[in-house]
Amino acid sequence: MMIRNRFGLLPVQEARTDEIKKLFEQREQQNNENRFVGDTNSIEWLTVNERAAEYAVFYRDSLKKAYENGINCDLLVFYLKEIVANNPKGVLDVIYYFRAYFESKDATHIVKAYTVESDFYRTLNKDLAKMISHRDHIGIEVNIEVEIPGAIAGVLSCDPALQQFSFTGDTFRGMHVTTNDLDQYKAGSTIMTKSFLSTSKKEEVAASFIVKNLEQEGLASNSNKVPVICHYSIRNRNTALAIETFSIYEREEEVLILPINVFKVVSVRENSGRFEIKLVEQERLARTIWRLRVCSVSYVTLRFHLVIESVA
């Protein structure tokens, strides 16, 4: 963990030469090899296909309510204590940024907390995925808007102050999946993101991380899992945030894809021992979600509009 000075700066941020910065970055890089690589698709994606609009609009409505409710400080403390009990590494930095958020209500501090290499972002994403995965029918109540993972996702998805960091374009992320899981993602299928996804504007960054992760986990000789590069084409300004300026790994040009966004698989192909999945955001649905985010429109009202649009 890097310690801040009295101005809140990390050593890498005060380094006077590129050479010194590289030394700090290389040391921290050893702990950052999983950020751009998912070890399972179950945490990142939910296959929704024909129910994509219904699922996405419902969950975005929940995130909007979570943002309006705000983050409960007492519940957050309890949530972070559990993470510290399992693995304290880096969590003090996370606490530092959340304290700054509660003092200023500046949502960029939560982005900074997410970029800290710790179990915080891993636990957050696993918990978000569980909350969504456990919902088998739209009519069942969920607690996204009152639980800490949903509250954090609500702020990062809905706070207007983060709009200046909106990103559209192409990004890349590595993934390890079983061959059976890979078979689910045929061209034309539709998936919804269930958690935050760290991606890079540079394909070579995602590719290098997936190789390092394979070596680290010893998966290169395991035929049950295959390396995958996911190529995301982001078209809506409310889907992802360019957060490289918040990270000590600026050269990785990180883009954070937000939860509850829908992509269509346009191609799956094998290339030089790895698979590449091209995913394109669904613009029509993205516009619907945007209306929910910025307008006082309920889930029921938008669901009605979706039905009308589908038969028009």
C-alpha positions as CSV (number, residue, x, y, z in Angstrom):
1,M,0.0,0.0,0.0
2,M,1.3,3.5,-0.9
3,I,1.1,6.0,1.9
4,R,-0.2,9.6,1.2
5,N,1.5,12.7,2.3
6,R,-0.3,15.6,4.1
7,F,-1.6,16.8,0.8
8,G,-3.3,13.5,0.0
9,L,-0.8,12.6,-2.7
10,L,0.7,9.2,-3.4
11,P,4.5,8.8,-3.9
12,V,4.0,8.0,-7.6
13,Q,2.1,11.2,-8.0
14,E,4.9,13.3,-6.6
15,A,7.7,11.5,-8.5
16,R,9.8,14.0,-10.3
17,T,10.9,11.8,-13.2
18,D,9.3,9.2,-15.4
19,E,12.0,6.7,-14.3
20,I,10.9,7.0,-10.7
21,K,7.3,6.8,-11.6
22,K,7.9,3.6,-13.5
23,L,9.6,2.1,-10.4
24,F,6.5,2.8,-8.3
25,E,4.2,1.6,-11.0
26,Q,6.1,-1.7,-11.5
27,R,5.9,-2.5,-7.8
28,E,2.2,-1.9,-7.7
29,Q,1.6,-3.6,-11.0
30,Q,2.4,-6.9,-9.4
31,N,-0.8,-6.5,-7.3
32,N,-2.9,-5.2,-10.2
33,E,-2.9,-8.2,-12.6
34,N,-6.5,-9.1,-12.1
35,R,-8.2,-5.8,-12.6
36,F,-8.5,-6.1,-16.4
37,V,-9.2,-9.9,-16.3
38,G,-12.4,-11.7,-15.1
39,D,-11.9,-15.2,-13.9
40,T,-15.6,-16.1,-14.6
41,N,-18.3,-14.7,-16.8
42,S,-20.9,-15.4,-14.0
43,I,-19.9,-12.3,-12.1
44,E,-19.7,-10.0,-15.2
45,W,-22.6,-11.0,-17.4
46,L,-26.2,-12.1,-17.3
47,T,-27.6,-13.6,-20.4
48,V,-31.0,-11.9,-21.0
49,N,-31.8,-12.1,-24.7
50,E,-35.5,-11.4,-25.3
51,R,-35.9,-9.9,-21.7
52,A,-33.0,-7.5,-22.0
53,A,-35.1,-4.3,-22.0
54,E,-37.3,-5.4,-19.0
55,Y,-34.3,-6.5,-16.9
56,A,-32.2,-3.4,-17.7
57,V,-34.9,-0.9,-17.0
58,F,-36.0,-2.5,-13.8
59,Y,-32.5,-2.7,-12.4
60,R,-31.6,0.8,-13.5
61,D,-34.7,2.0,-11.7
62,S,-33.3,0.3,-8.6
63,L,-30.0,2.1,-9.0
64,K,-31.7,5.4,-9.4
65,K,-33.6,4.9,-6.1
66,A,-30.3,3.8,-4.5
67,Y,-28.7,7.1,-5.6
68,E,-31.6,9.1,-4.2
69,N,-31.4,7.2,-0.9
70,G,-27.7,7.8,-0.6
71,I,-25.0,5.8,1.1
72,N,-25.7,4.9,4.7
73,C,-22.4,5.6,6.6
74,D,-23.1,3.1,9.4
75,L,-23.8,0.3,6.9
76,L,-20.7,1.3,4.9
77,V,-18.5,1.0,8.0
78,F,-19.9,-2.5,8.7
79,Y,-19.4,-3.5,5.1
80,L,-15.8,-2.3,5.1
81,K,-15.1,-3.9,8.4
82,E,-16.0,-7.3,7.0
83,I,-13.6,-6.8,4.1
84,V,-10.8,-5.7,6.5
85,A,-11.3,-8.8,8.6
86,N,-10.7,-11.0,5.5
87,N,-7.9,-9.0,3.9
88,P,-6.9,-5.5,5.1
89,K,-4.5,-4.7,2.3
90,G,-5.4,-1.4,0.6
91,V,-8.7,-0.9,2.6
92,L,-7.3,2.0,4.6
93,D,-7.0,3.9,1.3
94,V,-10.6,3.0,0.5
95,I,-11.7,4.3,3.9
96,Y,-9.7,7.5,3.3
97,Y,-11.6,8.2,0.1
98,F,-15.0,7.4,1.5
99,R,-14.3,9.8,4.4
100,A,-13.5,12.5,1.8
101,Y,-16.7,11.6,0.0
102,F,-18.9,12.1,3.1
103,E,-17.2,15.4,3.8
104,S,-17.5,16.8,0.3
105,K,-20.2,14.7,-1.5
106,D,-17.8,14.6,-4.4
107,A,-18.4,11.3,-6.2
108,T,-14.9,11.3,-7.7
109,H,-13.7,10.1,-4.3
110,I,-15.7,6.9,-4.7
111,V,-14.2,6.4,-8.1
112,K,-10.7,6.7,-6.5
113,A,-11.8,4.2,-3.8
114,Y,-12.7,1.8,-6.5
115,T,-9.3,2.1,-8.2
116,V,-7.4,1.2,-5.1
117,E,-5.9,-2.3,-5.5
118,S,-7.8,-4.1,-2.6
119,D,-10.5,-6.6,-2.0
120,F,-13.0,-3.7,-1.9
121,Y,-13.7,-3.6,-5.6
122,R,-13.6,-7.4,-5.9
123,T,-16.1,-7.9,-3.0
124,L,-18.3,-5.1,-4.4
125,N,-18.5,-6.7,-7.8
126,K,-19.2,-10.2,-6.4
127,D,-22.0,-8.8,-4.2
128,L,-23.6,-6.8,-7.0
129,A,-23.6,-10.0,-9.2
130,K,-25.2,-12.0,-6.5
131,M,-28.0,-9.5,-6.0
132,I,-28.8,-9.6,-9.6
133,S,-28.3,-13.3,-10.1
134,H,-30.7,-14.2,-7.3
135,R,-33.5,-12.5,-9.1
136,D,-35.3,-15.1,-11.2
137,H,-38.5,-13.1,-11.9
138,I,-39.0,-9.4,-12.3
139,G,-41.8,-9.4,-9.7
140,I,-39.5,-10.5,-6.8
141,E,-38.3,-7.7,-4.6
142,V,-34.6,-7.0,-4.3
143,N,-32.7,-4.7,-2.0
144,I,-30.4,-3.0,-4.4
145,E,-31.5,0.4,-3.4
146,V,-30.9,-0.1,0.4
147,E,-27.8,-2.3,0.5
148,I,-24.3,-0.9,0.2
149,P,-23.2,-2.4,-3.1
150,G,-26.4,-1.0,-4.8
151,A,-25.9,2.4,-3.1
152,I,-22.3,2.7,-4.4
153,A,-23.4,1.6,-7.9
154,G,-26.2,4.1,-7.8
155,V,-23.9,7.0,-7.0
156,L,-21.4,6.0,-9.7
157,S,-24.2,5.5,-12.3
158,C,-26.3,8.5,-11.5
159,D,-24.3,11.3,-10.0
160,P,-24.4,14.2,-12.6
161,A,-20.9,15.3,-11.5
162,L,-19.4,12.3,-13.1
163,Q,-20.9,13.1,-16.5
164,Q,-17.7,15.0,-17.5
165,F,-15.9,11.7,-17.5
166,S,-18.3,9.9,-19.8
167,F,-16.7,7.8,-22.5
168,T,-17.9,6.4,-25.9
169,G,-15.7,4.3,-28.1
170,D,-14.0,0.9,-28.0
171,T,-12.5,-0.8,-24.9
172,F,-11.1,-4.2,-24.1
173,R,-11.1,-6.6,-21.2
174,G,-9.7,-10.1,-20.7
175,M,-11.8,-13.0,-19.4
176,H,-11.2,-16.7,-18.5
177,V,-14.2,-18.9,-19.2
178,T,-14.9,-22.6,-19.6
179,T,-15.6,-23.9,-23.1
180,N,-19.2,-24.6,-22.0
181,D,-19.7,-21.0,-20.9
182,L,-18.2,-19.8,-24.2
183,D,-20.8,-21.8,-26.1
184,Q,-23.5,-19.7,-24.6
185,Y,-22.3,-16.6,-26.4
186,K,-23.3,-17.0,-29.9
187,A,-23.5,-14.1,-32.4
188,G,-26.8,-12.4,-31.9
189,S,-27.2,-13.2,-28.2
190,T,-27.7,-10.4,-25.7
191,I,-26.0,-9.9,-22.3
192,M,-26.4,-7.4,-19.5
193,T,-23.4,-6.3,-17.3
194,K,-24.0,-7.2,-13.6
195,S,-21.0,-5.5,-12.1
196,F,-18.4,-2.8,-12.8
197,L,-16.0,-3.9,-15.5
198,S,-12.5,-2.4,-15.7
199,T,-11.5,-2.1,-19.4
200,S,-8.7,-0.4,-21.3
201,K,-8.7,1.7,-24.4
202,K,-5.7,-0.3,-25.5
203,E,-6.2,-3.9,-26.6
204,E,-2.6,-4.7,-25.9
205,V,-3.1,-3.8,-22.2
206,A,-6.0,-6.3,-21.8
207,A,-4.0,-8.9,-23.8
208,S,-0.9,-8.5,-21.6
209,F,-2.9,-8.8,-18.5
210,I,-4.6,-12.0,-19.6
211,V,-1.3,-13.6,-20.3
212,K,0.1,-12.6,-16.9
213,N,-3.0,-13.9,-15.2
214,L,-2.8,-17.2,-17.0
215,E,0.8,-17.7,-15.9
216,Q,0.0,-16.5,-12.3
217,E,-3.0,-18.9,-11.9
218,G,-1.4,-21.7,-13.7
219,L,-4.3,-21.9,-16.2
220,A,-2.2,-22.1,-19.3
221,S,-2.2,-25.9,-19.0
222,N,-5.8,-26.2,-17.9
223,S,-7.9,-27.1,-20.9
224,N,-11.1,-26.4,-19.0
225,K,-10.7,-22.6,-19.3
226,V,-9.8,-20.6,-22.3
227,P,-8.5,-17.0,-22.6
228,V,-10.9,-14.5,-24.1
229,I,-10.6,-10.8,-25.1
230,C,-13.8,-8.9,-25.0
231,H,-14.1,-6.0,-27.3
232,Y,-16.8,-3.6,-26.1
233,S,-18.2,-0.9,-28.4
234,I,-19.7,1.8,-26.2
235,R,-22.2,4.1,-27.9
236,N,-24.1,5.8,-25.1
237,R,-22.5,8.5,-22.9
238,N,-24.1,7.1,-19.7
239,T,-22.6,3.7,-20.0
240,A,-18.9,4.1,-19.0
241,L,-16.4,6.5,-17.3
242,A,-12.9,7.2,-18.4
243,I,-11.1,7.0,-15.1
244,E,-7.4,7.0,-16.0
245,T,-6.8,10.3,-14.3
246,F,-7.9,8.8,-11.0
247,S,-5.6,5.8,-11.1
248,I,-1.9,5.5,-10.5
249,Y,-1.9,3.3,-13.6
250,E,-2.6,6.1,-16.0
251,R,-0.8,4.4,-18.9
252,E,-3.4,1.6,-18.9
253,E,-6.1,4.2,-19.9
254,E,-8.8,2.5,-17.8
255,V,-12.5,2.9,-18.7
256,L,-15.0,1.7,-16.2
257,I,-18.2,0.1,-17.7
258,L,-21.1,0.6,-15.3
259,P,-23.5,-2.1,-14.2
260,I,-26.8,-2.8,-15.9
261,N,-25.9,-2.0,-19.5
262,V,-26.9,-4.2,-22.4
263,F,-24.7,-5.4,-25.2
264,K,-25.3,-7.7,-28.2
265,V,-22.7,-10.3,-29.2
266,V,-21.9,-9.6,-32.9
267,S,-19.0,-12.1,-33.4
268,V,-17.1,-14.8,-31.6
269,R,-13.9,-16.0,-33.3
270,E,-10.7,-17.8,-32.4
271,N,-7.4,-16.1,-33.1
272,S,-3.9,-17.3,-32.2
273,G,-5.0,-19.5,-29.3
274,R,-7.5,-17.2,-27.7
275,F,-11.0,-16.2,-28.4
276,E,-12.3,-12.7,-29.2
277,I,-15.9,-11.6,-28.5
278,K,-17.1,-8.4,-30.1
279,L,-20.0,-6.8,-28.2
280,V,-21.9,-3.7,-29.3
281,E,-24.1,-1.7,-27.0
282,Q,-27.8,-1.6,-27.8
283,E,-28.4,2.1,-28.6
284,R,-32.2,2.0,-28.5
285,L,-32.2,0.4,-25.1
286,A,-29.4,2.7,-23.9
287,R,-31.6,5.7,-24.8
288,T,-34.5,4.2,-22.8
289,I,-32.2,3.7,-19.7
290,W,-31.0,7.3,-20.1
291,R,-34.6,8.6,-20.0
292,L,-35.0,6.7,-16.7
293,R,-31.8,8.1,-15.3
294,V,-32.5,11.8,-16.0
295,C,-36.2,12.0,-15.9
296,S,-38.8,11.3,-13.1
297,V,-40.1,8.3,-14.9
298,S,-41.1,5.1,-13.1
299,Y,-40.2,1.5,-14.0
300,V,-43.8,0.7,-14.7
301,T,-44.2,3.7,-17.1
302,L,-41.0,2.8,-19.0
303,R,-42.0,-0.8,-19.2
304,F,-45.3,0.2,-20.8
305,H,-43.4,2.3,-23.4
306,L,-41.1,-0.6,-24.1
307,V,-44.2,-2.8,-24.9
308,I,-45.6,-0.1,-27.2
309,E,-42.2,0.3,-29.0
310,S,-41.9,-3.4,-29.5
311,V,-45.1,-3.7,-31.4
312,A,-44.9,-0.4,-33.2
